[in-house]
Amino acid sequence: MLPIEIAMTVADYPGHGHMDWDWGAGWWIVMVIAMFLFWGSVIYLLVRAFASNRNGGAEPSDPLQVLDRRLAEGLISPDEYRERKDILAGRRSGSESQD
């Protein structure tokens, strides 16, 4: 039996027709369950949508992009940015001696 057939059977118990305003507890139970399923799925989808966009999507895998993002967010100073960029580029900073 399909779920809708079960719901119709529960709602149409003997002694009450569709034209009667008192349909019994059958429809009430079905509608409450449907309401919870609907709003639960809406909330779930909203949470998933905002959780995936919290960090602007996927984290960049390129170290220079990560470094650029950290400078833009103010997490590192411009001096730190240049030093770390030189290190990533394979160059030594000016304060170190070259052998």
N, C-alpha and C positions, 0 to 999 in steps of 0.2 A: 504494500500500500504506500502511496506517495504521501509526503508530509502534508500536502494541501488536502488530500482526501481524509487524512486523520483529523485535521483541524475542522473540516466540514462535518465529519461525523460527531465530533465532540460538541460543536456549536449547534448542531441540529438534533438535540435530544428530543424525545417524544413530548408532545404537549405544547410546543412552541413553534410557530411558523416564522418565516422571514419577515412578515408584515408586523409582527409583534415587537414592541420596543424592548421587551425583556428577553434577550437572547441567551441569557445564562452566563455562567462563568467561562464557557468555552472560548468565545471570541475575546473576552477580556484577557485570558491567559495567553492566547496566540498573539494579540496585539502588544502586550507587555514584552514578550520574548522578542518579537520582531523589532520593537523600539530599542531594546538593549543591544541587539545585534547590529542595527543600523548605526546608532550613536557610538557604539564600541568600535566599529570599523572606521567611522569618520575620525574619531580621536586617534586611533592607531595609525591611520594614513597621515594625519597631520604631524604626529610625533615623528614618524619616520622621515617625512619630508623636511622638517626643520632640523632634525638630528644630522641628516646627511649634509646639510648646507651650513652647519655651524662653523666649520673651518673653511668655508668657501669651496667645498668639494674635496677632491683628492689632494693629498699633500704632494707638492712637487718633488720629483726624485733627483733633479739636477741640483748639486750643491750650490751653484751660483744663484739659482732661483731662490733657494732657501735663504742664502745670505742677503739677497736683495730684499726679500720679504721682511727679514729681521731688521734691516736698516729702515725700511719704510714704516715699520711698526714702532720704531724707536727703542728696540731691545738692545741694540749695539750702537756705539758711537761711529761717526764717520772714520775716525782713525782706526778703530777696530775693524771696520769694514774693509778699508784699504789693506790692512795687514793680512787679514784672512783671505782676501781676494788674491793677494800676491802669493800666499802659501798654496792656495788652490791652483794657481797658474804655474806652480813649480818654481817660483822665484823666491829667494830669501829676502827678508826685510832688510832695510838699509842698516840697521843697528848690528846685525850679525856679520861676522867676518867670513869671507869666502876662502875656501882652501883650494 
